[in-house]
Amino acid sequence: MPRQQLPIGIQTFSEIREDDYYYVDKTGFALRLIEEGKYYFLSRPRRFGKSLFLDTLAELFGGHQAVFKGLEVDDQWDWSHTYPVIRLSFADGVLGDRAELDAKIGELLDENAARLQVEASSATLSGRFRHLIRALHDQSGERVVILVDEYDKPILDNLRDPATARAMRDGLRNLYSVIKDSDAHIRFAFLTGVSKFSKVSLFSGLNNLFDLTVSPSYSAICGYTQADLDRVFAPELEGLDREQIRAWYNGYNWTGEAVYNPFDLLLLFRERIFHPWWFETGTPTFLVDLLTQRGFFTPRLERLQATEALLSAFDVEHISNEALLWQTGYLTFTGSRQMGARLQYSLGYPNLEVESSLNDALLKGLMGDPSIAEGVISRLYDVLLASDLDALRQHIQSLFDAIPHQWHDGHPIARYEGFYASVFYSHLAALGLDLAAEDASSLGRLDLRLRFNGQLWLFEFKVVELEPEGQALQQIKDRGYADKYRAEGLPILLIGIEFSRERRTLVGFETEIIART
């Protein structure tokens, strides 16, 4: 196969098709959606190809057959029918208040009216939108297609200011309610965004909007599957380890087939190095601040449980940790089970990129000084590589001593029970090593297991204000946490670590080595 151009940042379907870019055919999904229903909603994290899919739908309904030549939809679509397409996108810029939102909506409606050559005037924005839809139906004789990109961005950009976020929500609800009231004039509607705000709070009764977000058959509607990687991008794979690609970037799953983030793969193919490309396009400052303020126990990130109702309960007044982590793409589905009438999901990191980068960001938030957190990570790797337990003790001591006292005093997070374990866990996880938190055995849960450099490291953490001193290592031994690993035949290092909240430092560090069997 000849090499083609990499469509990095290109969201225009016709440009990709006409200018010899790689393209992963998603037109089969589009055809199925159109055949099966009328109103759809899709939530996906940023940079997953939502905008490109919307543009594909616009070209399809516009009847531009030439750009679909050779694709799945080519011989299955009635190209003699075209439909007027209204496109609304809130992707560009940041809107700071309701007045700016209303002005933006007015601009979008004017642009659509001018492009489609109709008059649509009214004293209200909702009235202008309604008149636009009906005028297009009257003019063309065909019902209207409505495509909304980043439907929620004006709200998400203002989550730090709940009053403004609520005002944005109310303004968007005023707009989207028109879709419900214009059913007779609409052929198809598709709304996309990052978050999954409840229908009650945002869509004002648009209860026939089918949510594709966790539909197994549409899990791969955005993103690249493993088959896509092997088939479409085969010319780019030479010199790259496929298993390493999978470990770094694959794993996003919405109860169906797992996918890669397209942005990651395209940047990997261009630069030929493994790097957190997607993560660096949007540092999750709001998420880090929220989790640290709430005293979130970071080892739980590996193994969260959440019901369908909790994941859908995303609104300005209440945002659960689980919903926020999942909807923004930092956690993904790893399994599910039916519990009577309730469906429970298991959540975990999608891949190495997210595990390492998210914990790096969380570590900086937990320590209160990003420069200090950055400096300690490389030193930890060298200590582990040398298997130097004395140096490890000194490193942990200096790690916590480095946290500024004024940060301790100003943040009650430093006094919650899981603070020290969270710092140390995120410290290790930022390196992207083989970790397992709260590793279960028949007698309990070990706090942390590390598999590295031909050895197994078993860690137990205690806070001495809560339990007698000298118990951490003893608990590892009493509960036989090492037993499940003996068959691996690796040296096992038992490490009990104790902290003092009052003294704000390490106060106990005991070790024992079980030799290779």
C-alpha angles and dihedrals in degrees: 000000000000119000117253135195118284111241095221110172093350113135098168111103096200092052091053092048098043100042101051100256124154110266129189106210111241096159092104089064090049093051093049092050092052093048095047104044153341113235121049141172126193128186118196133153120262120288096021098122100266093134092049091051091051090050089051089055091049092053091047095052089042089061097236096157097170094070091052096054111138095009125120094260096049099096097027101061129083100235093183090074121073128179135204109253124207112200123195121180129178094179097107123080133343121280112210104191145005093271091057090047092052090048090051092050090050091052092050093050091048092049092052093047091050094046093048094039101234135125117241118169133158140146091249134049092234089051092051091050091049092048091047092055094047095043091053091050091050094046099047102029087228128102117252131259116217120198120182120188123197090000091177104041096104088058097043092049089060104040090117087064106049094188092056091042090054091049089052091049091052092049093051092045088055088055099043094047087071090068091061092049094048100057095129090059100044127090098178139351129193125180124186135184145135100261132054104222114187117266090233094058100041115015097047099218099333087139094153090069103116112220111221094179098105099020106131094215091055099042090111097043087112125029133033124286124215089257090053090052093051097042108033100031100036093121090059097052100076111116094014125106107237094205090052090050090052094047093048102042116009127083109079106137136176097188093291136056116353119240143195123238104253094218092058095051096045092051091046091053092049099043099029093217132103109246137146092262097158096041093053093056090075123015107212096231094152092049093049092048092049095048094047092047090052093048093241113191101232097204086068089070090084095057118022125159123207137166123233089249093054093050090051094048095092114140142130093264095050132018116174119214090238095051093046094049093046100044093048091052100248091115129030138189115283097170146331142214137192114240105189104288093350129084114212124197129204115220131199143148113300094215149335095281093060096039093053099038097043092050090047089056092045092049090055090050093048094048095046095223118074094196092057092047091050093052098051098054099072091045091055092055092055092049092052092045090055092046087224107161095184090053089047091056091049090047094052090046092052091043093063095034087058093063105104114249091225089058090054091049095049099044122058086197087085090065101051117109098248097045098101095043090048092052093049094044094050088044090059096036091054087067091058094235127157101275136164119190123205090006109197128228132165091272101043145296125308111219097228140358122194123189108195141142095359094308140096118228117197116194130191121183129203136179108218095212087064102040136020116276120261096037103108100078092035091057091055089054098040093051095043095233090163095056096084090057101047093091090064089070094223128133109265122212116202113202126183115191125189129190135190119220091196095050092035095221149081112292103168135036120167127168141185129182124216107202124230112282 
